[in-house]
Amino acid sequence: MTKKKNKIPSKKRGSNLTNTILDILRKHKTQNFNYKQIASKLNLTDASSRNQIIKSLNKLAIKGDIEQVDRGKYKIVISSEYHTGIFDATKKGSGYVIVEGFEDDIYVAANNTKHALNGDEVELYIFNRRKRGKLEGEITSIIKRAKSEYVGVIQVHKNYAFVVPDSNKMSTDIFVPLKKINKAEDGDKVLVTLDEWPDKADSPFGTVKQVLGKAGEHNTEIHAILAEYGLPHEFPHEVEAYANNLDTSIQPDEIKNRRDMRDVLTFTIDPKDAKDFDDALSFQVLENGNFEVGIHIADVSHYVKEGTLLDDEAYQRATSVYLVDRVVPMLPEVLSNNACSLRPHEEKYTFSAVFEINSKAQIKNQWFGRTVTYSDARFAYEEAQHVIEQESETVTMPADISITDKAYPVDPAIAKAILTLDKLAKIMRHKRMGDGALSFDKVEVKFNLDEQANPVGVFFKTSKDANKLIEEFMLLANRKVAKFIGSQSPKKTFIYRVHDEPNQEKLATLQNIVSRFGYKLNLTDKKSTSTSLNQLLKAVDGTREQNMVDTLAIRTMSKAEYTTNNIGHYGLAFDYYSHFTSPIRRYPDVMVHRLLQHYLDKGKTADAAVFEDKCKHSSYMESLATKAERDSIKYMQIKYMQDHNDQEFKGVISGVTDWGIYIEIIENKCEGMVSIRDIKDDFYAFDKDEYALVGKESKNMYRLGDEVLVKVKDANLLKRHLDFYLVEA
C-alpha cells in the first residue's frame, strides 16, 4: 500500500491557499518567507503543492498584497486598510471593532471574527463597503486576548463536557475533555481556562480550573461574579499567617517618632454597619480663635512594608470590593478591622493632615506627618445628622438611630465640634460649587437582607449633611496633600487622581435628550457647562426621570483614573487632587503615604515610570471591582424580583435600543428589558434621533423617559437577565 501524499484539497484550492498564505504572513509581519518555509508551516511536502504555493506568491506579489524583499522571499504589505482595535462582541457572534481615530465602530460579521472574543485586541481589514450604515471589516489576527478565564455552567456528557459561559458577550460554549473537568459534576458552576482554539474547531478547548459550587446557590453565584473578573474571595494562607504574626501593639519608641495627638478630641463618623474606620477627625479651638482640624488616616504603610508578601497581595488586589452582601477586603482582617481601624477608645498609628482654619473656612496653616491618636467616640452618619439637625450642644441620641440601640447623651464637646465642622464644611462646599465642581448625588440602591442573604426589602441611600461634612474634609486632605507635593520645584513624582473634561459629543447627546423634558444646557465653555450641569441635576431632583438623567449625565463624564501626570480633576474643580484618605481599601493611598513620607524626609524624586505602571494597574483593578459590584447589585435585583412575579410596577424607560426598551422601576430602581418581539400591537423600529421605538402603522412611540406599566416576564438568576412585558403605556 502506497503512502498518500499530503495534498491541498482541490475544492477552492487556489483561494483557500491564498488566504492561508496571507494569514501566515500577517501573523509574522516582520519576517520574510520563501515557498519552502510556507510549505513547512502548512505541512505540505509534495511537488504539486509547492508549485501552487509559488504561483500563489507570484499572484499576491502582482496584486501588491505582498512584496518580494529578497530573491524568492516575501513579506506582507501593510496597507492603510489594516488597523488595530478592540473587539466588542454581540451574543450572536458578530461585533464591532473600536478603532482609535475612527468616528464610527467597524462592523464585523460572525464569519469574519477569526475566533476573536469580547475585549480582544485585534488587527482588522476594512472593506470598501458599509453594513447597516457602518463600515464593515474582517479580523485578520488576534493580537492579545482580553482574558483567558471564563465562568459558566458545565454540562457533562458521556465522552466530553461543555461549559456554557455566563457572559452574554460569549457566543460559543467551551469544549472540555473529561480528563480536564477537575471533578466537576453536571450543573456545577466552574471557572474554565481557555487552552487553544484550533482553526477548524467550532468551539475553543479549555480546562476546568476551579469548581465554584452548584449553579443557582447564593455563595456560588457571588463567587462566580468575583471569578468572572479574576478577583479573589479569600486570602492565601501564607498571607494570612504573615499578617497575623505582625506586632500591632503601640510602642513607646515609635510614639517618639510621631506627633502625639492623643489628648486632642478625636472621633469617627461612618456608616452604621461599618467594620473598618480608616479616617477620624480631631477638633480644638486655638487661642487666636481659629480652629485646628485634623484629618487622621490609618497608617497602613507602617504595617504593609514594600517587598513583603502582604504588600504584594495588597498591590495585586489594589482595592477592596464592595458586593451587596459582603466586602472582599484588600487587607487581611487583622489589619483592616483591627490594627488599622480607628476604633473608639483605642490608640492608633495614623498619618495626618492638620489644618488651622478660621471661621470663614480659610486655611491659615497646614501640617502633614505621622501621628499617634486616640478616638474618643464613634458616630454613625445618622447620629451625627441628628446632632446637626438639633443644632444644640446638649443632645440625647434616640435609641432608634443609635449604634448601641440605646438612648444616650452626646458629649457636649463633641456635639459642638460636629456643629462647627458642619458650618465649615458648608462654606467649603459652597466655594467648591462656585468654582465649577459637579454635584452628583445619585440615589444609591441598598437591600435589606435576611440571615440567608435573601433580599427582603429595598431602600435608597442618600447623602445628608453628616455625609457631606466628612466628604468635604476628606476632599480637603486629598487636595492639600496633592498640592503640597505637586507644586514643589523641582517636580516630584507623585500619584494623582485625575478627571478629564467631559466628551463634547456625549454632552450634545445629553442636551438633546433632556430638552425633551424641558431642560437646557449651556455648553459655551467649561464654566457654563459645569454650572448648567449642576442646575440640571438640581432641577431633576425628586422627579421620575432623576435617576435616568443622573445616569446619562455621569456617562458624559470621562473616567477618573490614577496617574503620575497631573491634569487636574474636572468634576471636583481642583487643580491638584490625590487619594490619601482610604489606605485600608485603596492601594494608591498606601503609595501616596509612602511617597509623602519619602519627600518629608527630603528624599529624591521617585521613578515616574515605575509608579505610572502601578497607577495603570490600580485603575484597571478599580474598574474590575466596579463591574463586580454592579453585577452583584443586578444579581440581587433579579433575586428580589423573583418574589414579585404577579405584581404590576410603574417604571420609566431608561434606555432604547434596536432590540428593545429598558425599564427602571420607580419604587425600587430595578432595571429590566422589554424585548421588541414582545410588543405585539405593531411592528416597531428603533429611531435613534427620537431615542424611541416607533410603530410602523400606528406611529406609537416608546421614548426615553416615558412612563410605562410592567410585570416580570422572567427573572433568571443563572443568566442574570431581568425581562419585563408591558401591561400598558
Secondary structure, 3 states (H helix, E strand, C coil): CCCCCCCCCCCCHHHHHHHHHHHHHHHCCCCCECHHHHHHHCCCCCHHHHHHHHHHHHHHHHHCCEEEEECCEEEECCCCCEEEEEEEECCCCCEEEECCCCCCCEEECHHHCCCCCCCCEEEEEEEEEEECCEEEEEEEEEEECCCCEEEEEEEECCCEEEEEECCCCCCCCEEEEHHHCCCCCCCEEEEEEEEECCCCCCCCEEEEEEEEEECCCHHHHHHHHHHHCCCCCCCCHHHHHHHHCCCCCCCHHHHCCCEECCCCCEEEEECCCCCCCCEEEEEEECCCCCEEEEEEEECHHHHCCCCCHHHHHHHHHCECEECCCCEECCCCHHHHHHHCCCCCCCEEEEEEEEEEECCCCCEEEEEEEEEEEECCEEEEHHHHHHHHHHCCCCCEECCCCCCCCCCEECCHHHHHHHHHHHHHHHHHHHHHHHCCCCCCCCCEEEEEECCCCCEEEEEEECCCHHHHHHHHHHHHHHHHHHHHHHCCCCCCCCCEEEECCCCHHHHHHHHHHHHCCCCCCCCCCHHHHHHHHHHHHHHCCCCCCHHHHHHHHHHHCCCCEEECCCCCECCCCECCCCCCCCCCCEHHHHHHHHHHHHHHCCCCCCCHHHHHHHHHHHHHHHHHHHHHHHHHHHHHHHHHHHHHCCCCEEEEEEEEECCEEEEEECCCCCEEEEEHHHCCCCCEEEECCCCEEEECCCCCEEECCCEEEEEEEEEECCCCEEEEEEEEC
